[in-house]
Every structure is written in structure tokens, then in C-alpha cells.
Amino acid sequence: MPTEKIKSHAINRPETDGISYLAGVALLFMGLLCCLPGTSSAQDNNVEAAHWAYGSLLGTGWYKLDGNRQVYVLRVPPRWYYREATIDESGNRQWGIEFHFPLTFGLHSLDGIEDIIDFDNIGTVSFNPGMEIEFPVTQRWRLRAYGHLGWGSADDGSETAWSYDAGAKSRFGFNNGKLDWALVNKVFIAGYSTSNHTSDTLTGVMAGLDFSYPLSSVTEKGDGFELRWNINYRWFENNPSFTRIASMPVSIGDEWEIGLAIARRDGPIKLWFLSFEHMGLSYHINSDGRFQAITVNFRSSFNR
């Protein structure tokens, strides 16, 4: 029997290397910064910080670190797709395998766009390689398991840390005419152990809905654009303290995310030598409204 690929995963797989991804992140992120309010690099606050070793898990954002210090974290997550997950009409399955090589940089301050490319402004660097395995249960239901183990250091060598994160994800897809949508769930655990003999563990769950709708008729070649949006809810077990845009850190126990993006129906979006699953923005807010963020994203909830 011919093998049918799970389309929602395969057609928008970006074929890109780390250099092009970094260039794309910098390009779009600098554009976003032009719209954001100014932020300060340090605050006097006694709220316990989310350690910089969590930067690879939490992604690009503002965090308050030990010593009442704030930094901005920029995460660059190139991937190598070794094998796609497939399932044919007879139910014969092939496991999907991909390898991750995320680099995470912590910046001392972000007073202007020039701070992004200032090497003296880099406060921490960490590398958290790992892999992700995908199993197609049915044509509509997919499961993923992932794990990362890495090491990082402060720029002055005052602290190093081993960090890890692992989890499992589920996606169950539906179709209602032109509208495709899916239930997405995730459980995760992460932690770190530093050279200063401190350690911590963070656990949480996520539940969300992903949607896509064509913006134009699909041609015989299968091209055209589609609108994507998502609504996610995350719950953190031990209330991490961080911010992504606001100047003051906020301790949160949960987070809502609403995202909007544009994608091509026949494959990734390509800009010159850059390639992305989709391009869009997400708005984040916690239940009491004290935490807010705007982030750029290039991947769907299930593929992050």
C-alpha cells in the first residue's frame, strides 16, 4: 500500500539550518522590538527568580535572576529531521525521529536593537541538545515524546549549570469542511543543578486548540496560504517568576496564550534562504492579568 504522510506535520516542515534560523529570529525579533515599550535591565525585588537554566524551556523572554538582575533570553532552536512519522492505509506505521540543537543566550540588557548583536551584552550561554520521537496512532492522532540534556555557563564563569527537560505531547485532529482543528496536550518536567550546589525542578501541563483555515482556493499544485490560530492554557506546579515584556518580574501559576499566524499550504514559508513552518505573533497573559507578553513564533503548538 502507498504510504500516506500525516499532512499537518509534513507539509510545513521547515528545511533550515541554524544560521538561517538565527537570521530569521533576529530579523523578525528586531521588528517586534520596535513596537515594544522600553525596559530596564535591573530591579530591586525580592521575588524568587526563574533561574537562567530554564531559559531553553521557557523560550525567548524577560526573566528576573538571582541578585535582583534581569536579562533577556533569546532561544535559537535548529532541528534536524532524520525521519518522518508516516502511516499507510493498512495501518503500517513508521516512527518519526528528529534531533534538536537549541542554543540559548541571556542578555544583560535590552535598551535598543543594537544590544541583540553586542557580544559583550551576552550574560549566559547554554546548549541543550535532545531528540523527539513521534508515533502516529491513527491518521488523526499523534503522540510525541522528547528529552533534552545540556550545559550552560555565565559569561564570567561564576556559575555553570546542567539542565534537563522532558515531556510528552498529544495531538488529535478534526476536519469540519475547510476548517482543520486539533486538540493539543502536553506534560513536562524540567530542572537544573548548578556548580554552586543549587538545584530545582519545574513541572507543568498544557492544553490547547489549534485551528487552520485556507485564505484562498488551493491550486492544482497544492499551493496557497492558510490562517492559523491557537488558544493554549499552561499550568505551572511551582509558580515560576519571570516576565517577557514588563519591566517588573511577576510570579505566575498559569498562562493563557492566543496566537495568530500565516502559513503556506504546500510547505514552509521561504524568505530568501530562510524557511519557517509559519510566521505569527502570540499574546500571553496569566489569570489575574499581572503577566503579559507578545512573542514571535515559527512553529505550531505540537511542533515546538
N, C-alpha and C positions, 0 to 999 in steps of 0.2 A: 504494500500500500504506500502511496505517496505520503511524505511527512508534511504535516501542516504546522507551521510555526505559530506560536502564540503572538498574534499580530501586535497587540498593545505593548508588548515588550520588544519585539524585534524591529519594527519599522522605524522606531525613533531612537535606536541605539546610536549614540554619537561615537564616531570613529575619530578620536583625537588623542594627541599626546599631551604630556604635562606642560610643555612650553606653550602650546596653543591654548590650553585651558587657562593657564595663568594669565596669558594676554587677554583672553576674553573676560575673566573675572576683573582684572584691573580696568579694562575699558568700560564695562558696564557699571562697575562699582564707583569709579570716579564720576560717572554721570549721575549716579544716585546721590553721591555726597554733595553735589552742587545744590540739591534740594533739601538737605537736612540742616537743622539748626546747629549752631556751634556747640562744642562740648569741651569740657575741661579735662585735664589729664590727672588730677588728683583731688580727693575729697577727704575731709575728716568725718569718718563714720564708723561706728562700732559694729555694723552688721557683718557677720562672718561671710567671707568671700567664697565664691566658687573658684577652686584652685585652677591655675593656668593649664594643668594637665588635662582638665576636662574640655579644653578648647576644641580638640578634634571631634569630640562627641557633640557638643552644643553648637558648633559651627561659627560662622562669622558673626561677631558681635562685641558689645562692650561688657567688660567684667571688672568687678572690684576684687583686687588681690590682697594678699596678706600685707600688712604695713600700710593700710589705707591708701592703696595705689590702684589706679585704673589703667587698663590697657585695652587696645582694640585688637581683636583676634581675626586674622584672615586665614581661611582654610582653603587649600587648593587640593582637590581630590581626584587626580588622574586615575584611570582604571584600564585594565587590560582584560578584554573579553576572550577567554580561552575557548569556551563552547557555549552555544545557546541551548536553552531548555526547549524541547520540542515534544510534540505528541501527535501521533497519526490517527487515522480514522478507526484503526483497530485497537487503539489504546496503548500502543507501544510508546514508551517514554524514553527520553534522553535527558539526563540531568544537566543543568546549566552550571557553569563554573566561571567566576570572574575574580580577578585579583585587584586589590586596592592599594594605592600608594599615597595616602594623604599626607601632605606637608602642612604644618600649622605654624603661623608666625604671630607672635604677640608684639604689638607696637606700644611704645612708651606713651605716645600722644597722637592725637589726630586733629591738629589745628588747621590743617589745609591739605589739599590734594598732594602736595609735594612730600608729605610725611609718609605716603604709601611706598615711595621708591627710595626713601632715605635709609640706607643700611644702618646708620648709626641710631636710627629710631627703633630698630628691632630689639625687643627685650627678651623674648623667648623663642626657641625653635624646637619643634618636635616632629617626629616621623613615626607614624602608626600604621605599618603595613598589615594587611589581612586579606581574607578571602570571603566570598559569599557563594553559597550553593543554592540553586533554585530547583524545585521539584514541581512539575506540572501534574497536579492531582487529576484534574479534568481539563477540558477545553477552557473552562471559565475560572477554575480555582487553582491558584498557585501558592506555594509556600517557599519561604526563603529562610535560611539560617546563615549567620555571619559572625565573624570574630576578628578582632584586631589586637595586636600587642606591639607596643612601641616604647620609645625612649625620647626624652627631651631634656633641654638644659636652658637655664637662664644665661643671658649673654655674658655676664661677669663670672660665671662658674660658681656662684654662691649656692645654687641648688640644682640638682638633677632629679629626674623622676621617671620611673617605669609606669606605664599606664596601659589599661586594657579596656575593651568594651566588647560585648557580645549580645546577641538577641535573635529573635525570630519574628518574621513578618508573614502576613497572610493577605491575599487579595482575591476577592470573589467578584467577578464581573457580570454585568447585566446589559441588556440592549432593549431600548424602547424606541423603535423607529430609527431616526437619525441620532438619537441621544445614547451615548455609551456612558455607563457609570459603574462604580465599583465600591465595595466595602473594603477598607484597608485597616488592618490592626497590627500592632507591634508591641512586644515586650522587650525590655532591655535591662542590662546591668553594666555598670562601668565603675572603674576605681583606679587608684594610683597609690604608689609608695615612693617616698622621696628619700634623698640622701640625708635629709635632716631628721629621719626617723618619724615622719608623719605619714598617715595614710587615711583613706576614706573610700566609701562605696556609695554609689548612686544607683537607684533602681527606679523604674517607671513603666508606664503603659501609654499607648496611643491608640485612638480610634478615630476613623475619619471616612469621608466620602470624596471620591474623585469623579469628575464629570468631563466629558468632551463632546463637542457639537461642531459639525462642519460649517465653515463660513461661506463655502461656495461649493458648487457641484464638482464632483470628482471626475476628472477626465479619464480617457482610456488608459493613460499612463499611470493612473492612480495618484496623481499629484493634487495639490490643493491645500488649503490651510484649515485648521480647526481651532476653536476656542476651548481652552481648558480652565477649569476652576476646581478648587478643593476647599473643604472645611474639615479641620483636624482639631482634636482635643487631646492634650497631653497632661498626664498627672505624674508629679514627681514625689517620690516617697519621703525624701528628707529635705524638701524646700530649699533648693539652691538659690544663692543670691547673686544676681547679675543683671546688667542692663545692656541693651543694644543701641539705643539712641539717647535715652535720657541721661543727664549728667550725674544723677544720683542712683546708686545701686538699690535694687528692690528685691526683697526676699519673696519668692513666689512658690506656691504649691501646685499650680496648674498653669496651662497656657492654651488659648484658642488661637488658631491660625486660619486665615482666609486668604487664598491665593488665586491669582489670575494670570494666565499665560497664553501665548500663541505658539502653535506647533505646526509642522508640515505633516500631511497625512502619508506621504511616501517615504519619509526618512527624516533624519535630523536636519535642523536649520544650519545652513552653512554660510558663514560670513568670511570671505577671503579664505584663510587657512584654518578658521575656527569652525567648530562643529558642536551643536548643543541639542539635547533632546527637546527642549522647549525654552522659551525666554519669557520671563514674567517677574512679577513682584508679589510678595506676601506681606500681609499685615498681621501682627501678633499683639495679643492683649490677654492679661490674666483676668480672673473672675471679678476681682474688686477694682479693676481699672487702673491700678497703680503701675503696671508694667505695660509698655507699648513698644513696638518695633516695626520697622519696614526693612525687609530683606529682599535681595535678588536671588532667584533660584533658577536652576537649569535642569532640574530633574523632578519627576513625579514623586509623590509620597512613597510609593512602593520601591522605587529605584534609587532613593537617596542612600 
